[in-house]
Amino acid sequence: MKYHELETNKNQSVKRVGRGISAGQGKTSGRGTKGQKSRTGHRKMPAGFMGGQRAIMQAIPKLKGFKSIHPKAQIVYTDALNELKGKVDNFVLADASLIANPYAKVKIISRGELKAKIELETQFASKSAVAAIKQAGGKYKQVAVPARQKQSKQD
């Protein structure tokens, strides 16, 4: 590209409205005639304002209860751990298809009989599940949710 091929845009000044008939945007300045929106300061109305009747937020129906923004822990039952051996963490559980995401919270709940001797490292476990693990000769350790590894930018 050469200097004479540069396309430049000159700085345009803001259109001056309401400066007489000959200016093209005189009299009502493109706001129409009468009404709240033609008056000065009409842009300072709150969101959802509907001209003095109840606001849109008050008019729409509400849902009962509430939804938590915190994701629920993925549940794993102790009888599903019989297939595993050695050290078991979120990644081993994900490889065994017992949980969907290894970077989410995992809770172990007691169900059935646990026979495998495992060293379990998850975020949560019920008291009865910890007792079942220790009774089978294993160990339980509470750990934090594993952090995702950051991807490096390739040049």
N, C-alpha and C positions, 0 to 999 in steps of 0.2 A: 504494500500500500504506500502511496506517495502522499506528500503533504497536501497537494491540491485535490486528492480524492477523498479526503476526510469529509464526512457528513456531520455538520454541526447544527444544533438546534439553538436558536437564540432564546434567551430567557424571556418568557411571556409574562407580562404583568397580569395580576388578578383582574377579572372582569369587574368593572365598576357599574353596579346596578342602581337603579332608582335615581338617575340624574337627568330626568326630563324625557319628553316624548322623542326628541330627535336622536337620543342616544341608543334607541332600540330596546333597551331594558328599563324603560321608565315606568312611571305610575305604580303598577303592582309588582314590578321587579320579578315577574315569572312565578309569583306565589299564588296566582288566582285571586279571587275576590272574597273578602270576609272570612271569618272562621278562625279557630284557634291557631291553625298552622300558618296563617298569613301574618300573624302578629309577631312582634319582636319577642325573643326569649322562648319561642316554642320548642327549641331544641334542648331545653333544660328539663323536660319532663322525665320522670323516672321510667325505667324499662317496665313494660307491661301496662303502662297507663292507657286507659281506654276512655278518655274524655269525661271523667268524673264518675262513671259507673264503676263497679268493682273491677279490680285489676284482673288481668288474664290469669295470674297465678292463683287467685282466689276462685276463679270460675271453673278451672279444670278439676276433675275428680282426683283424689289422692289414693295411693295404694296403702293397704294396711301393713303393719309391721315395719321392719327396716332391713336394709341390705348392708351387710358389713363390707367394708372396702378391703379387709384383710383376707387373703386366700386361705381356704381351709386346708388342714393337713391331710395328706394322703394316708389312707388307712391300710395297714398290713396286719393280718392275723397270724398268731404264733404257729398254727398248724401248717401255714404255707412256708414257714422257714425250715421245715424238715428236709427239704431238697438241697439246702445250702450248707456249706462247710467253711470252717476257718473264720477269717475276719469278714464281717458283713457290714457294708455302709450303704449310702444312698445309691452309689454307682453300681454296686453288685445287685441291689434290689431292682434297679432299672434294667440291667442286663438280663435278669431273670424274669422280666416283664411283670413284676409285682407292683411297680409304680410306673407312672407315665413320665415323670420329669425328675431327674436326680437333683435339680436345683430347688426343689420345693420342700416344705416341711413334711416329715414322715412321723406317723404315730403307730406304735406297735400295740395291739390289743390282744388280750388273751382269748383264745378259742381253741378248743380241741386239746390234743396232747402234743407237747414239744419233746422230741427225742434227740434232736441234733445238738451237738456241742459246738456252739458258735460264740464268737466275740462280736457283739452287736454294737454299732455306733450310729445312733439316730438322734433325732431332735426330741422326741417324746416317747414315753412308754408307760402303760398303766402299771400300777403296783403289782397286780396279779401276773402281768406279762413278765415283769422283771423277776418275780419269784419263780415263774416257770423256767426262765432262762437259767437262773442260778441252780435250780433243782436238776436241770439237765446237764449241769457241769460247765456251763458257759459263763460269760461275763457281759455286763451291760454298761455302756458309757454314753452319757449325754453329750452331744457335740452340737456346734452351730451349723446352720444351713451352709453347704459348700458354696463358695462364691464362683461366679462364672469367670473364666479367664478372658482377659481383654485381647481383642484381635489387633495385631500390629498392622499398620498401614504399609502396603508394599508400593515402592516407587517404580 
